[in-house]
Amino acid sequence: MLIVALSRGLALVSLLALPFAAVAHAEVVVVTQVEVAEAGDSPAPGWRPQALPDDWGRTRPEFGGELWYRVTLDAARLPGVGEVPAIYVERVCSNLAVYLNGTLVGSGGRLSLPYSRNCFTPQLFTLPQSLFRPGTNTVLLQVVGYPLRQVSASQRASGLSVLRVGTQQALRPLRDEAMWWNITLPRIITALLGASAVFIGVLWLTRRQDTHYGYFTLWIGWWTLGITRLYVIDPPLAGPWIEMLVPASAPLCLMGIVLFMMRFLGRSVGWVNQVFWWQLLVIPAVFLLGGWDHIYVLARITYFVLALEFILGCIWFLAVSWRISRRDFWLFFLILVPTVAIFLVDLGAGFMGLPFKTHFSHLTGLVTMLPLCLRLIWLFSDSLRRTEQLNAELERRVAEKSSEIERNYAELAGLRAREAAQQERRRIASDLHDDLGAKLLSIAHASRRVDDHGQLAGMARQALDEMRLSVRGMVSEPLLAADALADWRAESVQRLDEAGFAVDWQAAEPPEGLLLPARTHVQLTRVLREALSNVIRHSRGRRCKVTIAVNADELALSVEDDGRGLDPAAFAVHGNGLAGIERRVRMLAGRHAWLHSPLGGAGLQVRVPLEPGGMKEASATIVPCNTP
């Protein structure tokens, strides 16, 4: 009611801006008795008295079309020289034209179907002094309208209000005040609600999970269009279509209101949603089937049903919000109670004969929707603020976790480095123990029982070569594959010749520039040495074949003899040769197999990857050979 008082105050301020003397002293004649007649293009004989206001919904509910009203004016009572006489019509529905002594002096718009809609627009027409005659003058008002059955409420039923005749200066403030309440204020409210609908709709698009924003947009969007019809004189559709469309689409508004309240409280009832969806389909279909001649009856039933649903929805919402949020309860209580009151007043004026010929529903926008818009905007800003706080907290926690992960990673990297160093130490120790230690031990034993110093010197050279090979594996750079093959050939041929073996060396030319990593070179050198040692010590043969093939991805090595063959299980009992070969091939992520050689003895096949990504531990494959 405070908003209404403020609006009234604004209207009074606008009236005070007019010349005060004209309002206070000008004579205004209120016309409440006229004559009426039905006619076509002009009034016919048979005038009969008619009191004003004339509400066609009560006096002639089945009448629609054209009706003439006649008013007689005494020239002696007209304003004097320098003042402009006028006639003021507070309400006419749907439209009218004014004639003075048979001459048209003004109209409110189109007088043929579809009529212009002036049900809420006050009309002020000047009466030219030149058209007046001495004595009695006749003013004719041609009024056109629709029958009651083709409108959706009696506020829009056709009819004519009381007439006021006086000076233009005296009547203009009355027209301006009526324009403020009926046209200007609804336009302001429409602009505010339209802007609010767009803004809340944008908020909903940014937060689809908050469905109450979407239903609120549906609610105020429908209400905005409903208010717009109050001041649109010539709508794009005919009058009965507009009258049918409003109540037929009213379930859309009620759906927005009730579901907004339910979603606002975080509630969802399945059967309620189904009821609304069925109403959206059934009620428009009933209006289409009923046609233009049953709009009033169908609208009356529809509005009473929707009013009951609306009141029940408000009661449910207030009961639930009382338990959930007292702040929202009192806010909505102060909003919904005036809304229900205004809605019931409009319902009574439209269908129960209350003497109101204006709509109060546009005031609902100020009382209800604008405060709710502010509340929703505040909730959105509060949610945004809390989201920013959560983001800041999340960023802080992420920073802490990132620092912790970096520390853990640094510790893990240190552990891996220490583990790698430890593994390298164990490998070096193993190499020194298995190779260099064995050689030195052999020299120590041989020095007691062998007088051949040349043999001791050879053994010492072998130990020195083993030591150099171990050092090369730790510090050397990659070696060209061609150079590695040359070293292997020289050493292998020398050892086999000294042992009395015929050597068959077959090595394909490697790709130009191909490098062997130092680790691969060292381990394959030891694999080849161990394989040749097994041939020399255990094969009892006279021929040995060594085959090497190298490409960019893999190195394949095979050693075969024509001896008595080799049983890996039996050999494992007597020495560590096979285990050493297997371990070294594993270190290079390669595979090996012991086979029966076509030469008649044992054969060893080794394949080692050379690509950088191939250094992964692989399981060795051991295939026992067939002993002869």
C-alpha positions as a printed NumPy array, in Angstrom:
array([[  0.   ,   0.   ,   0.   ],
       [  2.979,   2.274,   0.459],
       [  3.738,   1.913,  -3.248],
       [  0.15 ,   2.81 ,  -4.111],
       [  0.362,   5.885,  -1.898],
       [  3.581,   6.942,  -3.576],
       [  2.024,   6.505,  -6.998],
       [ -0.963,   8.556,  -5.927],
       [  1.4  ,  11.222,  -4.651],
       [  3.162,  11.355,  -8.004],
       [ -0.189,  11.821,  -9.709],
       [ -1.062,  14.685,  -7.36 ],
       [  2.306,  16.31 ,  -8.031],
       [  1.581,  16.192, -11.751],
       [ -1.818,  17.801, -11.131],
       [ -0.288,  20.595,  -9.071],
       [  1.854,  21.498, -12.04 ],
       [ -1.297,  22.607, -13.953],
       [ -2.781,  26.125, -13.661],
       [ -4.474,  26.135, -10.269],
       [ -7.103,  28.759, -11.148],
       [ -8.477,  26.723, -14.045],
       [ -8.981,  23.665, -11.827],
       [-10.613,  25.578,  -9.017],
       [-12.973,  27.902, -10.873],
       [-13.836,  26.25 , -14.185],
       [-17.362,  24.805, -14.387],
       [-17.593,  21.128, -15.283],
       [-20.959,  19.618, -16.171],
       [-21.335,  15.916, -15.31 ],
       [-23.69 ,  14.167, -17.739],
       [-25.403,  11.08 , -16.282],
       [-28.575,  10.987, -18.445],
       [-28.482,  10.529, -22.219],
       [-30.524,   8.984, -24.972],
       [-29.503,   5.814, -26.761],
       [-30.426,   4.181, -30.07 ],
       [-29.179,   1.303, -32.177],
       [-28.314,   2.08 , -35.779],
       [-26.007,   1.366, -38.672],
       [-23.95 ,   4.261, -39.982],
       [-26.194,   6.912, -38.359],
       [-28.69 ,   6.985, -35.502],
       [-32.284,   6.044, -36.313],
       [-35.515,   7.332, -34.71 ],
       [-36.55 ,   5.69 , -31.494],
       [-34.296,   7.29 , -28.91 ],
       [-34.847,   6.118, -25.371],
       [-33.439,   7.33 , -22.059],
       [-30.262,   5.739, -20.719],
       [-28.46 ,   6.359, -17.469],
       [-24.672,   6.595, -17.416],
       [-22.49 ,   4.733, -16.821],
       [-23.941,   2.204, -19.23 ],
       [-22.365,  -1.239, -18.751],
       [-23.369,  -3.414, -21.696],
       [-22.539,  -6.523, -19.678],
       [-25.56 ,  -5.711, -17.441],
       [-27.909,  -3.684, -19.651],
       [-27.459,  -5.609, -22.924],
       [-25.102,  -8.599, -22.42 ],
       [-25.897, -10.15 , -25.799],
       [-25.421,  -6.96 , -27.769],
       [-22.326,  -6.342, -29.851],
       [-21.631,  -3.843, -32.557],
       [-22.613,  -0.152, -32.79 ],
       [-24.638,   1.993, -30.363],
       [-25.361,   5.757, -30.483],
       [-25.623,   8.046, -27.474],
       [-27.136,  11.56 , -27.714],
       [-26.381,  14.525, -25.451],
       [-27.931,  17.991, -25.744],
       [-25.944,  21.067, -24.75 ],
       [-27.249,  24.608, -24.111],
       [-25.111,  27.189, -25.881],
       [-25.734,  29.606, -23.039],
       [-23.818,  27.392, -20.635],
       [-20.758,  27.025, -22.88 ],
       [-17.429,  28.598, -21.902],
       [-16.844,  32.171, -22.863],
       [-14.492,  33.662, -25.43 ],
       [-10.886,  32.56 , -25.019],
       [-11.757,  29.207, -23.429],
       [-11.918,  25.914, -25.352],
       [-14.942,  23.686, -24.607],
       [-14.308,  19.945, -24.45 ],
       [-15.957,  16.653, -23.572],
       [-14.207,  14.096, -21.399],
       [-14.979,  10.35 , -21.53 ],
       [-13.292,   8.512, -18.675],
       [-13.989,   5.066, -20.11 ],
       [-15.365,   3.654, -23.316],
       [-15.096,   0.11 , -24.559],
       [-14.089,  -0.72 , -27.159],
       [-14.01 ,   2.585, -29.108],
       [-16.026,   5.722, -29.917],
       [-16.363,   8.693, -32.236],
       [-17.796,  12.113, -31.244],
       [-19.976,  14.299, -33.487],
       [-21.037,  17.901, -32.754],
       [-24.135,  18.937, -34.635],
       [-23.451,  16.19 , -37.209],
       [-19.746,  16.995, -37.676],
       [-17.054,  14.55 , -36.568],
       [-14.776,  16.169, -33.988],
       [-12.669,  13.129, -33.014],
       [-12.429,   9.365, -32.515],
       [-10.373,   6.878, -30.54 ],
       [ -9.305,   4.811, -33.523],
       [-10.753,   2.116, -35.751],
       [-14.556,   1.735, -35.612],
       [-14.774,  -1.355, -37.804],
       [-13.793,  -4.899, -36.919],
       [-11.406,  -5.436, -35.288],
       [-12.175,  -2.398, -33.141],
       [ -9.504,  -0.322, -31.474],
       [ -9.274,  -1.178, -27.769],
       [ -9.751,   1.92 , -25.601],
       [-11.258,   0.203, -22.549],
       [ -8.623,   1.72 , -20.25 ],
       [ -7.651,   4.839, -22.198],
       [ -9.498,   8.054, -21.209],
       [-10.667,  10.239, -24.098],
       [-10.711,  14.052, -24.241],
       [-12.18 ,  15.773, -27.315],
       [-12.294,  19.51 , -27.934],
       [-15.567,  20.987, -29.217],
       [-14.813,  23.748, -31.754],
       [-16.668,  26.987, -31.004],
       [-17.359,  27.404, -34.723],
       [-19.632,  24.34 , -34.766],
       [-21.919,  25.553, -31.989],
       [-25.322,  27.096, -32.799],
       [-27.384,  29.377, -30.609],
       [-29.711,  27.46 , -28.366],
       [-29.615,  23.665, -28.214],
       [-26.663,  21.705, -29.659],
       [-26.454,  17.956, -30.129],
       [-23.448,  15.786, -29.328],
       [-23.567,  12.235, -30.696],
       [-21.237,   9.494, -29.46 ],
       [-20.857,   6.451, -31.69 ],
       [-19.743,   3.523, -29.508],
       [-18.672,   0.107, -30.848],
       [-17.95 ,  -2.968, -28.766],
       [-18.168,  -6.729, -28.322],
       [-20.869,  -8.71 , -26.502],
       [-20.103,  -9.953, -23.007],
       [-19.698, -13.561, -24.132],
       [-16.699, -12.575, -26.3  ],
       [-14.637, -11.026, -23.489],
       [-12.755, -12.745, -20.669],
       [-13.811, -10.384, -17.83 ],
       [-16.461,  -7.739, -17.249],
       [-13.76 ,  -5.044, -16.873],
       [-13.374,  -5.311, -20.635],
       [-17.118,  -5.489, -21.367],
       [-18.336,  -2.761, -23.696],
       [-19.969,   0.354, -22.334],
       [-19.758,   4.088, -21.718],
       [-18.894,   5.97 , -18.52 ],
       [-20.363,   9.281, -17.346],
       [-19.516,  12.289, -19.503],
       [-18.008,  15.559, -18.368],
       [-18.343,  18.767, -20.36 ],
       [-16.377,  21.894, -19.585],
       [-13.293,  23.774, -20.56 ],
       [-10.251,  21.939, -21.806],
       [ -8.168,  23.47 , -18.984],
       [-10.582,  22.042, -16.394],
       [-10.88 ,  18.589, -17.922],
       [ -7.251,  17.944, -18.809],
       [ -6.133,  17.31 , -15.185],
       [ -8.854,  14.67 , -14.864],
       [ -7.657,  13.007, -18.058],
       [ -4.004,  13.204, -16.981],
       [ -4.771,  11.582, -13.637],
       [ -6.706,   8.758, -15.303],
       [ -3.916,   8.345, -17.877],
       [ -1.398,   8.049, -15.058],
       [ -3.249,   5.226, -13.334],
       [ -4.497,   3.379, -16.417],
       [ -1.707,   3.874, -18.971],
       [  1.454,   5.556, -17.677],
       [  1.838,   3.546, -14.489],
       [  1.222,   0.201, -16.251],
       [  3.822,   1.18 , -18.854],
       [  6.381,   1.93 , -16.156],
       [  5.593,  -1.338, -14.432],
       [  5.797,  -3.17 , -17.762],
       [  9.24 ,  -1.706, -18.443],
       [ 10.476,  -2.634, -14.961],
       [  9.045,  -6.142, -15.132],
       [ 10.336,  -6.655, -18.664],
       [ 13.845,  -5.611, -17.624],
       [ 13.589,  -7.844, -14.554],
       [ 12.405, -10.776, -16.676],
       [ 15.356, -10.353, -19.027],
       [ 17.821, -10.018, -16.158],
       [ 16.491, -12.995, -14.182],
       [ 16.325, -14.995, -17.422],
       [ 20.01 , -14.283, -18.062],
       [ 20.816, -15.376, -14.515],
       [ 18.92 , -18.598, -15.154],
       [ 20.866, -19.222, -18.372],
       [ 24.117, -18.861, -16.433],
       [ 22.904, -21.195, -13.649],
       [ 20.615, -23.795, -15.227],
       [ 20.596, -25.805, -12.017],
       [ 18.696, -22.978, -10.263],
       [ 15.383, -23.75 , -11.963],
       [ 13.444, -21.308,  -9.779],
       [ 15.018, -18.49 , -11.826],
       [ 13.533, -20.005, -14.973],
       [ 10.038, -20.376, -13.488],
       [ 10.171, -16.847, -12.121],
       [ 11.071, -15.603, -15.607],
       [  8.071, -17.506, -16.98 ],
       [  5.825, -15.934, -14.356],
       [  6.833, -12.3  , -14.797],
       [  7.138, -12.714, -18.572],
       [  3.483, -13.73 , -18.81 ],
       [  2.463, -10.973, -16.405],
       [  4.355,  -8.367, -18.439],
       [  2.534,  -9.373, -21.618],
       [ -0.762,  -9.307, -19.723],
       [ -0.188,  -5.711, -18.596],
       [  0.854,  -4.689, -22.088],
       [ -2.626,  -5.364, -23.444],
       [ -4.055,  -2.606, -21.202],
       [ -2.524,   0.19 , -23.232],
       [ -2.057,  -1.325, -26.695],
       [ -4.835,   0.307, -28.74 ],
       [ -4.512,  -1.699, -31.936],
       [ -3.124,  -5.188, -31.165],
       [ -2.013,  -7.496, -33.983],
       [ -4.908,  -9.893, -33.267],
       [ -8.651,  -9.274, -33.225],
       [-10.238,  -8.467, -29.846],
       [-11.863, -11.894, -29.246],
       [ -8.577, -13.632, -30.015],
       [ -6.813, -11.497, -27.401],
       [ -9.612, -12.171, -24.916],
       [ -9.318, -15.914, -25.564],
       [ -5.534, -15.995, -25.456],
       [ -5.223, -14.433, -21.98 ],
       [ -7.25 , -17.006, -19.956],
       [ -6.128, -19.886, -22.205],
       [ -2.495, -19.127, -21.377],
       [ -3.131, -18.313, -17.692],
       [ -2.078, -21.855, -16.61 ],
       [  1.382, -20.931, -17.867],
       [  1.505, -18.082, -15.354],
       [  0.204, -20.235, -12.504],
       [  2.741, -22.928, -13.387],
       [  5.518, -20.337, -13.133],
       [  4.252, -19.052,  -9.765],
       [  3.731, -22.387,  -8.02 ],
       [  6.791, -24.174,  -9.405],
       [  8.902, -21.119,  -8.616],
       [  7.818, -21.316,  -4.97 ],
       [  8.429, -25.072,  -4.867],
       [ 11.865, -24.89 ,  -6.496],
       [ 12.773, -21.892,  -4.331],
       [ 12.378, -24.165,  -1.307],
       [ 14.133, -27.04 ,  -3.052],
       [ 10.962, -29.131,  -3.351],
       [  9.65 , -31.093,  -6.309],
       [  6.359, -33.008,  -6.415],
       [  5.905, -35.151,  -9.501],
       [  2.113, -35.168,  -9.661],
       [  2.01 , -31.366,  -9.366],
       [  4.194, -31.057, -12.444],
       [  1.925, -33.453, -14.333],
       [ -1.184, -31.461, -13.365],
       [  0.315, -28.265, -14.741],
       [  1.422, -29.888, -17.982],
       [ -2.036, -31.342, -18.515],
       [ -3.601, -27.935, -17.829],
       [ -1.336, -26.363, -20.435],
       [ -2.764, -28.794, -22.993],
       [ -6.395, -29.135, -21.927],
       [ -7.42 , -25.53 , -21.15 ],
       [ -6.285, -23.999, -24.501],
       [ -7.98 , -26.904, -26.3  ],
       [-11.253, -26.193, -24.427],
       [-11.164, -22.514, -25.445],
       [-10.501, -23.395, -29.074],
       [-13.396, -25.862, -29.105],
       [-15.714, -23.407, -27.298],
       [-15.065, -20.619, -29.794],
       [-15.625, -16.856, -29.47 ],
       [-19.164, -17.084, -28.122],
       [-18.153, -18.858, -24.89 ],
       [-15.047, -16.939, -23.855],
       [-16.626, -15.287, -20.811],
       [-18.064, -18.5  , -19.36 ],
       [-14.903, -20.521, -19.943],
       [-12.699, -17.732, -18.581],
       [-14.853, -17.52 , -15.444],
       [-14.464, -21.257, -14.776],
       [-10.747, -21.17 , -15.591],
       [ -9.953, -18.229, -13.329],
       [-11.856, -19.684, -10.368],
       [-10.015, -23.013, -10.709],
       [ -6.652, -21.3  , -11.047],
       [ -7.449, -19.005,  -8.12 ],
       [ -8.076, -22.035,  -5.924],
       [ -4.799, -23.639,  -7.051],
       [ -2.935, -20.382,  -6.457],
       [ -4.291, -19.977,  -2.928],
       [ -3.484, -23.615,  -2.075],
       [  0.036, -23.146,  -3.466],
       [  0.55 , -20.023,  -1.336],
       [ -0.667, -21.832,   1.81 ],
       [  1.667, -24.778,   1.106],
       [  4.6  , -22.461,   0.491],
       [  4.07 , -20.454,   3.668],
       [  3.703, -23.634,   5.736],
       [  6.931, -25.128,   4.386],
       [  8.937, -21.89 ,   4.46 ],
       [  7.949, -21.411,   8.121],
       [  9.885, -24.592,   8.911],
       [ 12.81 , -23.898,   6.587],
       [ 13.493, -20.146,   6.618],
       [ 11.628, -17.621,   8.745],
       [ 13.179, -14.763,   6.793],
       [ 11.734, -16.025,   3.53 ],
       [  8.444, -16.781,   5.27 ],
       [  7.91 , -13.175,   6.355],
       [  9.104, -11.813,   3.022],
       [  6.705, -13.968,   1.041],
       [  3.926, -13.442,   3.572],
       [  4.115,  -9.69 ,   3.045],
       [  4.168, -10.274,  -0.718],
       [  1.642, -13.07 ,  -1.212],
       [ -1.126, -11.712,   1.023],
       [ -1.512,  -8.43 ,  -0.972],
       [ -1.137, -10.42 ,  -4.188],
       [ -3.976, -12.759,  -3.267],
       [ -6.097,  -9.761,  -2.191],
       [ -5.534,  -7.93 ,  -5.487],
       [ -6.193, -11.107,  -7.434],
       [ -9.481, -11.703,  -5.6  ],
       [-10.571,  -8.085,  -6.149],
       [ -9.91 ,  -8.416,  -9.886],
       [-11.73 , -11.75 ,  -9.884],
       [-14.731, -10.191,  -8.136],
       [-14.753,  -7.234, -10.513],
       [-14.52 ,  -9.495, -13.506],
       [-17.114, -12.114, -12.618],
       [-18.98 , -11.237,  -9.42 ],
       [-20.315,  -7.75 , -10.172],
       [-17.979,  -5.644,  -8.007],
       [-18.207,  -2.006,  -9.225],
       [-14.663,  -1.74 , -10.56 ],
       [-14.036,  -1.029, -14.217],
       [-10.269,  -0.939, -14.   ],
       [ -7.582,  -3.55 , -13.461],
       [ -5.534,  -3.641, -10.284],
       [ -3.402,  -6.561, -11.463],
       [ -0.652,  -4.294, -12.762],
       [ -0.077,  -3.142,  -9.169],
       [  0.856,  -6.737,  -8.368],
       [  4.064,  -6.17 , -10.25 ],
       [  5.115,  -3.437,  -7.843],
       [  3.884,  -5.285,  -4.759],
       [  5.079,  -8.783,  -5.655],
       [  7.45 ,  -9.229,  -8.505],
       [  9.863,  -6.337,  -8.115],
       [ 10.62 ,  -7.168,  -4.439],
       [ 11.071, -10.803,  -5.43 ],
       [ 13.409,  -9.744,  -8.237],
       [ 15.498,  -7.839,  -5.708],
       [ 15.469, -10.86 ,  -3.396],
       [ 16.572, -13.206,  -6.177],
       [ 19.289, -10.817,  -7.286],
       [ 20.51 , -10.611,  -3.679],
       [ 20.505, -14.41 ,  -3.42 ],
       [ 22.426, -14.657,  -6.679],
       [ 24.998, -12.109,  -5.547],
       [ 25.298, -13.888,  -2.181],
       [ 25.761, -17.206,  -3.982],
       [ 28.363, -15.586,  -6.22 ],
       [ 30.147, -14.166,  -3.169],
       [ 30.164, -17.548,  -1.446],
       [ 31.366, -19.174,  -4.667],
       [ 34.257, -16.73 ,  -4.834],
       [ 35.12 , -17.523,  -1.217],
       [ 35.022, -21.244,  -1.974],
       [ 37.2  , -20.675,  -5.044],
       [ 39.688, -18.742,  -2.952],
       [ 39.687, -21.526,  -0.358],
       [ 40.042, -24.115,  -3.104],
       [ 42.953, -22.226,  -4.654],
       [ 44.622, -22.042,  -1.243],
       [ 44.179, -25.792,  -0.716],
       [ 45.372, -26.539,  -4.239],
       [ 48.462, -24.415,  -3.592],
       [ 49.116, -26.316,  -0.357],
       [ 48.615, -29.679,  -2.062],
       [ 50.811, -28.594,  -4.972],
       [ 53.583, -27.657,  -2.554],
       [ 53.157, -30.979,  -0.762],
       [ 53.231, -32.863,  -4.076],
       [ 56.382, -30.984,  -5.105],
       [ 58.022, -31.906,  -1.817],
       [ 56.956, -35.52 ,  -2.174],
       [ 58.151, -35.556,  -5.765],
       [ 61.504, -34.13 ,  -4.743],
       [ 61.796, -36.764,  -2.008],
       [ 60.745, -39.484,  -4.46 ],
       [ 63.258, -38.254,  -7.018],
       [ 65.928, -38.368,  -4.341],
       [ 64.9  , -41.883,  -3.373],
       [ 64.964, -42.971,  -7.009],
       [ 68.371, -41.408,  -7.48 ],
       [ 69.688, -43.177,  -4.395],
       [ 68.073, -46.423,  -5.484],
       [ 69.568, -46.082,  -8.981],
       [ 72.954, -45.364,  -7.481],
       [ 72.617, -48.359,  -5.192],
       [ 71.622, -50.583,  -8.101],
       [ 74.614, -49.321, -10.087],
       [ 76.873, -50.068,  -7.141],
       [ 75.479, -53.581,  -6.898],
       [ 76.007, -54.058, -10.655],
       [ 79.597, -52.85 , -10.462],
       [ 80.217, -55.032,  -7.435],
       [ 78.728, -57.987,  -9.278],
       [ 80.814, -57.317, -12.346],
       [ 83.967, -56.972, -10.318],
       [ 83.158, -60.068,  -8.269],
       [ 82.093, -62.252, -11.195],
       [ 84.691, -61.178, -13.725],
       [ 87.654, -59.39 , -12.281],
       [ 87.524, -61.291,  -8.961],
       [ 87.372, -64.609, -10.737],
       [ 90.327, -63.696, -12.931],
       [ 92.432, -62.547,  -9.999],
       [ 91.52 , -65.682,  -8.049],
       [ 92.606, -67.808, -11.008],
       [ 95.911, -65.935, -11.158],
       [ 96.462, -66.53 ,  -7.443],
       [ 95.878, -70.279,  -7.765],
       [ 97.872, -70.582, -10.957],
       [100.853, -68.769,  -9.474],
       [101.321, -71.642,  -6.972],
       [101.25 , -74.504,  -9.466],
       [102.195, -73.104, -12.859],
       [105.695, -72.179, -13.862],
       [104.593, -70.725, -17.168],
       [104.792, -67.015, -16.553],
       [103.386, -66.337, -20.001],
       [100.118, -67.997, -19.019],
       [ 99.999, -65.885, -15.883],
       [100.613, -62.765, -17.913],
       [ 97.729, -63.689, -20.202],
       [ 95.426, -64.184, -17.297],
       [ 96.521, -60.853, -15.859],
       [ 95.814, -59.161, -19.195],
       [ 92.311, -60.695, -19.187],
       [ 91.695, -59.336, -15.68 ],
       [ 92.903, -55.927, -16.802],
       [ 90.567, -56.066, -19.804],
       [ 87.675, -56.935, -17.509],
       [ 88.473, -53.987, -15.269],
       [ 88.698, -51.613, -18.215],
       [ 85.398, -52.944, -19.553],
       [ 83.698, -52.288, -16.206],
       [ 85.074, -48.762, -16.119],
       [ 83.969, -48.157, -19.703],
       [ 80.418, -49.176, -18.787],
       [ 80.362, -46.462, -16.14 ],
       [ 82.019, -43.505, -17.881],
       [ 82.352, -44.195, -21.611],
       [ 80.434, -42.501, -24.364],
       [ 78.394, -44.505, -26.907],
       [ 80.509, -46.495, -29.339],
       [ 80.019, -46.855, -33.072],
       [ 78.486, -50.233, -33.859],
       [ 81.064, -50.861, -36.571],
       [ 83.911, -50.344, -34.059],
       [ 82.237, -52.612, -31.523],
       [ 81.877, -55.374, -34.14 ],
       [ 85.545, -54.996, -35.05 ],
       [ 86.626, -55.325, -31.398],
       [ 84.379, -58.349, -30.876],
       [ 85.716, -60.036, -34.028],
       [ 89.351, -59.48 , -33.081],
       [ 88.928, -60.803, -29.536],
       [ 86.718, -63.752, -30.535],
       [ 88.91 , -64.919, -33.372],
       [ 92.035, -64.689, -31.172],
       [ 90.484, -66.692, -28.335],
       [ 89.058, -69.4  , -30.589],
       [ 92.322, -69.72 , -32.559],
       [ 94.301, -70.124, -29.366],
       [ 91.855, -72.846, -28.256],
       [ 92.19 , -74.668, -31.601],
       [ 88.734, -73.877, -33.008],
       [ 87.946, -73.113, -36.622],
       [ 86.166, -69.759, -36.603],
       [ 83.217, -68.885, -38.839],
       [ 82.534, -65.158, -38.225],
       [ 79.496, -63.651, -39.976],
       [ 78.576, -60.043, -39.179],
       [ 76.453, -57.853, -41.418],
       [ 77.535, -54.264, -41.924],
       [ 75.583, -52.106, -39.404],
       [ 73.786, -48.875, -40.475],
       [ 76.21 , -46.018, -40.962],
       [ 76.648, -43.893, -37.856],
       [ 74.723, -46.304, -35.595],
       [ 75.85 , -45.943, -31.976],
       [ 75.779, -48.58 , -29.28 ],
       [ 75.198, -47.276, -25.741],
       [ 78.128, -47.96 , -23.461],
       [ 76.011, -50.154, -21.224],
       [ 74.797, -52.248, -24.165],
       [ 78.32 , -52.607, -25.517],
       [ 79.735, -53.733, -22.16 ],
       [ 77.012, -56.261, -21.388],
       [ 76.991, -57.774, -24.909],
       [ 80.793, -58.033, -24.76 ],
       [ 80.497, -60.068, -21.571],
       [ 77.665, -62.172, -23.002],
       [ 79.833, -62.974, -26.06 ],
       [ 82.875, -63.753, -23.891],
       [ 80.882, -66.049, -21.621],
       [ 79.349, -67.834, -24.593],
       [ 82.776, -68.387, -26.189],
       [ 84.153, -69.535, -22.805],
       [ 81.4  , -72.158, -22.631],
       [ 82.24 , -73.326, -26.164],
       [ 85.963, -73.579, -25.353],
       [ 85.541, -75.275, -21.962],
       [ 82.537, -77.562, -22.388],
       [ 81.682, -78.221, -26.034],
       [ 84.597, -80.564, -26.953],
       [ 84.133, -79.425, -30.502],
       [ 86.412, -78.049, -33.219],
       [ 84.276, -75.486, -34.974],
       [ 82.494, -72.358, -33.758],
       [ 80.173, -70.058, -35.723],
       [ 79.412, -66.49 , -34.57 ],
       [ 76.633, -64.528, -36.36 ],
       [ 75.761, -60.881, -35.642],
       [ 73.06 , -58.772, -37.326],
       [ 72.511, -55.107, -36.414],
       [ 69.862, -52.614, -37.473],
       [ 68.52 , -49.386, -35.986],
       [ 66.119, -51.246, -33.689],
       [ 67.756, -54.5  , -32.643],
       [ 70.981, -56.441, -32.401],
       [ 70.854, -60.213, -32.889],
       [ 73.747, -62.428, -31.738],
       [ 74.138, -66.198, -32.083],
       [ 76.997, -68.521, -31.073],
       [ 76.999, -72.175, -32.288],
       [ 79.435, -75.088, -32.005],
       [ 79.755, -78.634, -33.337],
       [ 80.438, -80.199, -29.945],
       [ 78.496, -82.541, -27.723],
       [ 75.681, -80.13 , -26.954],
       [ 74.71 , -78.478, -23.699],
       [ 72.164, -79.262, -21.016],
       [ 71.311, -75.905, -19.311],
       [ 69.918, -77.577, -16.183],
       [ 73.004, -79.701, -15.706],
       [ 75.291, -76.771, -16.486],
       [ 73.628, -74.577, -13.889],
       [ 74.778, -77.029, -11.223],
       [ 78.436, -76.597, -12.149],
       [ 78.715, -72.868, -12.886],
       [ 77.167, -69.451, -13.097],
       [ 77.69 , -68.928, -16.815],
       [ 74.1  , -69.397, -17.944],
       [ 72.781, -67.341, -15.008],
       [ 75.207, -64.528, -15.848],
       [ 74.157, -64.529, -19.485],
       [ 70.468, -64.495, -18.512],
       [ 71.012, -61.656, -16.032],
       [ 72.881, -59.504, -18.528],
       [ 70.312, -60.045, -21.267],
       [ 67.571, -59.083, -18.81 ],
       [ 69.403, -55.876, -17.981],
       [ 69.255, -54.938, -21.668],
       [ 65.505, -55.792, -21.885],
       [ 66.388, -58.502, -24.39 ],
       [ 65.633, -62.181, -24.776],
       [ 67.773, -65.276, -25.328],
       [ 67.351, -68.974, -26.041],
       [ 69.545, -72.095, -25.959],
       [ 68.908, -74.24 , -29.036],
       [ 70.26 , -77.317, -30.77 ],
       [ 72.733, -76.03 , -33.375],
       [ 72.608, -77.211, -37.   ],
       [ 76.362, -77.816, -36.58 ],
       [ 75.527, -80.596, -34.12 ],
       [ 76.284, -78.924, -30.834],
       [ 74.723, -76.196, -28.698],
       [ 73.546, -72.798, -29.88 ],
       [ 72.839, -69.5  , -28.092],
       [ 70.597, -66.834, -29.615],
       [ 70.343, -63.338, -28.109],
       [ 68.194, -60.394, -29.274],
       [ 68.598, -56.975, -27.653],
       [ 66.56 , -53.828, -28.51 ],
       [ 68.512, -50.703, -29.364],
       [ 65.712, -48.051, -29.406],
       [ 65.613, -45.697, -26.363],
       [ 62.112, -46.81 , -25.299],
       [ 63.07 , -50.434, -25.452],
       [ 65.055, -50.511, -22.228],
       [ 62.403, -52.263, -20.173],
       [ 62.865, -55.422, -18.215],
       [ 61.608, -58.431, -20.128],
       [ 61.294, -62.007, -19.108],
       [ 63.93 , -64.286, -20.55 ],
       [ 62.927, -67.274, -22.592],
       [ 65.017, -70.424, -22.105],
       [ 64.544, -73.281, -24.532],
       [ 66.526, -76.386, -23.545],
       [ 68.754, -77.8  , -26.229],
       [ 68.839, -81.396, -27.381],
       [ 72.037, -83.087, -26.373],
       [ 73.466, -85.51 , -28.9  ]])
